[in-house]
Amino acid sequence: MSRHTERAHWQPGNDFTLLENGEAFFPAVFEAIAQATHEVILETFILFEDKVGLALHQVLVEAARRGLQVDLLVDGFGSPDLSERFIGELTAAGVRLRVFDPQKPLFGIRANVLRRMHRKIVVVDGELAFVGGINYSADHLLDFGPEAKQDYSVRVRGPVVADIHRFVRAAIKEPHGPRRWWFQRRPAPPRSAQPHAGTAHALFVTRDNHDHRDDIERLYRVAIRSAKKRVWIANAYFFPGYRLLRELRRAARRGVDVRLILQGTPDMPIVKFGAELLHDHLLRAGVKIYEYCQRPFHGKVALADDEWATVGSSNLDPLSLALNLEANVVIRDRAFNQQLAERLDKLVCESCREVAAEGDGKPTAWQVVRSFVVFHVLRRFPYWASWLPRHTPALVNAHGDEPAKPPQVHHGL
């Protein structure tokens, strides 16, 4: 049994704060890092060198200069264009920067599109954590304009933070060997347990390509199957497999209020095309589908009945469910569930249009064949791609003081 399997269990006594968009998320994270006393660990898929990335850069450098141990993990596909100066200032201050699966573009095209480190996690002093879907880029702020993203994260206190902390420390585990004296930092004290901070039960769940390939999807299915009142899913990239679709249809048919909030103005046209292939199949079972049209929707949240909710990085599409490294928190708490429900209901009422079924008759034979073929191509292509010869994704140090050396490979990320 893996270490993560052993610790993936419900923890009572947690407190969750829902953070909507960059306006709430970035100040909360930056303030937490500024007040840290021992350690900061941050994982992100995207880090851009814009006003948000530069603000993060500043607080991380200041934390490292105060003597904290600061670890930053970014994805090589999502964060490919960081300048030497940006990286050099981080590493010179003592920030331990690692890049997941960095590769040089092939004919100007990034080839490391599959098996990405898609998590967005922050842990401060082993006592406070943030988990969600918000990256460090200016397009998560409203002043970015019409392309600003709608998204969510949570701030977490309580015993489940110890689970998150153990996970991220294992993910950035330092390669063996001595470190230079000017990079020695005050180690964080052990955080084996955290005092109760609230009333929420919580489960930290991840997806990898080894022992936890379907954990997040399985918890979705369990929640949908158990629902008696409502299932609301707001997800940017919605193209799940048959089992999850089947549970949604069954829930709607037994009278559960099943709502999907999807992208109406997607950043990639294929996203809307893929989701639309499922519309008729779901609508005929009684599922209600809403398209968020105010701006791009990037959220990955859901709720069931009056207690269950989840927030994280995982979409419900082939990449997140079959290839990417993801992390969600699952929450059982009436107050948090109600808060999330109010936010989602506000989106539906003010910024969404409801999708109507096309016609009253049965689909034509051509529509059935087209949907069947396209569905399976889109649903299965990541599995087919995984059969091709491929390298093992590497975790590479970016310490400016160290000579060039072969990538340090960490299995099981």
N, C-alpha and C positions, 0 to 999 in steps of 0.2 A: 504494500500500500504506500502511495506517495505521501510526502509530507503535507501537500495541499489537501489531499483526500482526507487526511486525519483531522485537519482543522476546519474543514468546510462544514460547519454545523451552526445551528441557530444560537445567537447570543442575545440574552435579555439585557435590558437596562441601557439602551442607546438613545441618543438625541440626534434628530436629523433636521436640518434647515434646507429648504428648497431654494436654490439659487437660479434665477431665470436670466439668461443672456449674460453677456460680458459685463454689463453695467453692475450687476450684483456679484458676479463670480470673480472678476479680476481684483477689485478692491479687497475682497475677503481673503483671497490667496496671498496677495502682496502684503497685507497687514499681518497675516499669520507668519509669513516668512520673516518679516521685519522684527517680530516679537519672539522668534525662535531662540532657544538658548543652547541647544546641543546639535540638532541634526535636521536636515531638510532632504527629502528624497522626492523627486518629481519625474514623472513619466508623461510624455506627450507624443502624439502622432505628428502634429504640425507645430513647428515653431518658426515663425517668420520674423524677419528683421525689420519689422514695422514698429509703430509706436507702442503696441502691446508687447512685442518681443523685446524691444529695448527697455521697457519698464521692468519686465521680468529679469532681463539681464542685469539691470542695476541692483535689484533687491538680492539676487543670488550672489553677485560679486560682493556686496556689502556684508551679507551673511558669512561668506567664506572668509573675508578679511577680519571679521569678529572672532574667528577661530572655530566656527561651526564646521561640521562635516557636511558637505553639500554634494549631492549626487544628482546628476541630470541625465536622463535617458531619452533620446529622441529617435524617431524612425528615419531610416535612410531614404525611403521613398517620400514620406510626407514632409521632411525637412531637408531638402537637398541643396539649398542655396545659401547656407550660412557662410558669411565671409571669414577669411582668416583672422581679421581683426576682432570680429565678434567672438570667435572661438578662442583666440589667443588671450583676450582679456579675461574670459572666464577661467581658463586653465591657469593663467598667471596668478590669479587670486586664490587658486586652490580648489576651484570647482572641478569635480571629477565627472567629465563629460564622456558619455558613451553613445555610440551610434549603432542602432540595430540594423544590420544588413546593408551597409553602405556599398553602393556599386556605381561605377562610372557609367554615364549614359552611352548607349550604343546607337550611333548615328543620330545623336540628339534626343533619343527616346530613353526614358528611365525603364530599365528592364526588370527591376525588383518590385513589380506590381503585386505579386502574390505573397502570401504569408507575411503580412505586415504587422508591426507592433502598433496596434490601434488603440491601446489603453490610454486613459487620461486620469492619472492618479497623483495626488500630493499627500505626503505624510510629514507632519511637523512634530519633532520631538517624541515621536511614537505615541502622541496623545490626541492629535487632531488630524483628520483626514478629509480629503475632497475626492469624490468619485463622480464621473459624469461623461458628457460628450463634448465639452467645450475645449477647443484648441487655443493656442496662444497666438492669435492673429487678429488684426483690426476688423476683419469681416464678421466678428461676433459682437460688434458695437453698432448701435443704431445710426450713429453719425457716418457710418460707412456708406449709407445710402440704400437704394432699392435692393442691393445684393447682400445686405446684412442678414446674418443667419438667426433663426429662432432656435434656441437650444436650452439645455438644462444641466445642472449639476447639483450635488448635495454636499453640505458640510456635515461631518460626522464626529461625534464624541461618544465615548463609551467603550465597552469591552470589545466590540467588533473591530475597533481600530487596531488592536493587537494582532488580529488576523491579517488585516491589510498591511500592517507594518512588517510582519514576518515575510509576507509574500514579496513585497517590493525590495526588501533587503536581500532576499534570495535571488531576485531577478537581476540585481546589479552587483552580485557578489564579485569582489575584487579578485583578479587573477593572482595566483601564488607568486610570492617574491617580495623582497623588501621595497619600500617606497622611500623616495628621497625625503630628507628631514624637513624641508620647507613645505611639504604637502601633508605632514602629520597634523591631524586635527583631533580635538577633544572627542572621544567616542561617546555616542549616546548611551545613557544608562539602560540596562535591560528593562524591557517593558513586557513582562510576562502576563500582566493582567491590568485592566483599567477599571476604575470605580464606575458604578452605575451613574449615568448622566441623564437618563430619561426613561421613558416607558416603552420604547420601541424594541421589538425583537428584530434581529437583523442577521442576514446571511451574506457573506462576501463570496461571490462565485466568479470563476474565471473560465475562459475557453482557451485551450492550447491544442497543439497537434499531436499530443501524446496520450495523457491520461484523462483529459477533460475535454473531449472533442464535442460533446453535445450537452454539457451541463446547463448552460444558459437556456437553450431551446427547450430542454426537458422541463425546467422549472416553469417556463411559459405554459407548456402544455398541461402541466399539473394544475396550475392556477385556472386556466380556461376550463378544464374538465370539471373542476370543483365549484366553479362559479354558479351562484344561484340568482344573482341580481343584475350584475353588470360586468362587462369587460371592455375597457377602453384602452386602445393601443395607439400611441402617437409615435410613428417611426418614419424616419426619413427615407430609408431604402427598404421597401417592403416587397419581398419575393421569397417567402418561406417555402418549405417542403409540404408534401401531402399531409403529413400527420398533424402539423399545426393548423393547416387550412381546414382539415377535417374536424378538429376540435372547435374551431370558430363556427363552422356551419352547424355542428351539433348543438353548441351552446345557444346560437340564435334560434334554432328550431324548438328548443325547450323553453323559450321565452326570456332568455337572458338578453339584456340590452347590450348588444355587441356593436361597438363603434371603432372605426379606424380613421385616424387623422393622418393623411399622407401629403406628399408634396403636390402642390398645384402648379408651382413654378419651379421645377427642378433645375439643379445646376447641370445635370446631364440628361438629355432627352430620353436615353434608353431607360432611365429609371421610371419615368412616367409610362413609357410604352410597356414595360414589363408589368407594372402594377395594373395597368388597364386590362391586360390579358386575364386577370383574376376577377375583375369587377363583376361581370355577369354571374360567374360561378358563386360568388359570395352574396351578391345582392338577392339572388333568387332564394337563398336560404334565410334571408331576413337580416343579414349584416348591413349596417348603415356605414356608408363611406363618405368622408368629408375631405375635401382638398383645401389645404391652407394656401391662400393665394396672395397674402399680403407681401411676402418675401420668401426666400428659400427656407424650407423647414429642415432642420438638422437634428431634431430631438430623437432620443431613444428612451422613451418612458412608457409606462403602462400601469394600470391599476385593475384590480378585480374585487368586486363586492365592496365592503366598507373598511377593510383592513390591509389587504395585500397591495403592494406597489413595488415597482422596480425602476431604477435609474442607472444608466451606465453608458458604455461606449458601443455596445453591440447593436448593430442593425439587425433586421430580420431578412437578410438577403444571403445569397450563396457565399460571398466573401466573408462576412462576419460569422456565419454559422458553420463554415467548412474550412476556412483557411486562416483568418486573422487571429491575432492574440487579443483577447477582449477581457473586460472586467465590468461587472455590474454589482450593485448592492440590491438585495431583495429585502423589503421592509414590511413588517406587520405592525401597523399602528394606525388607529382610527384618525387621529388628528392629522398625520401626514397624508394619509389617503384622501381625506376631505380637502386639504389644501391643494393637492395636485388635481383633484377632480374640479375644483373651482377654477383653477388656471386653464385646464383643458376645455371646460365648458365655455369659458370666456373666449377662447380661440374659436370654438365652433360657432358661437353666436355672432362674433364680430368680424372674423377674418377668414371664414371658410365658406365654401359652397358645397351643398350636398350633391352627390353623384346619383343620378337616376338610372334605372335599368333601361336599356335600349329596346323598346318594343315589348309586346306582350307574348309574341310567339316564341317557339323554340328556335335556337340558333340553327343556321344552315349547316349542311354537311361541310362546306368549305370552311366556315368559321370554326367548326369543331376540329377539323384536321389542322388548320393553321395554329389554333391555340395549343393543341396537343404537341405539335412539333416544336414551336417556339418555346413553349413552357419547358420542355425537357432539355432543349439546347441551353437555355439560359440557366436552368436549375442545376444542370450537371457539368457545365463546362469547367468549374473549378476542380472537380474530382478528376475529370479527364486530364486537365493540365497537370495535376499532381503526379500523374503516371510518367510524365516526361522526365528525362534525366535532369537533375537539379542539384545545386549546391546546398549545403546546410547553412541556414542563416547565421551570420556571425554577429557578435557583440564586440565592437572595436573601441578601444580607448582612444581619446582624442587629447591626451595630455601633451601640451606643447613642449614640455621640458624633456620628454622621453624620445629616444631615437626611434626611427621607423622600425616596426617589427611585424611579424605575421599577425593576422587577426586572432583575438582570443575568442574561441567558440564556446558558447554556453548552451548546452542542450536543454530542451524542455522549457524554454521561455514561453 
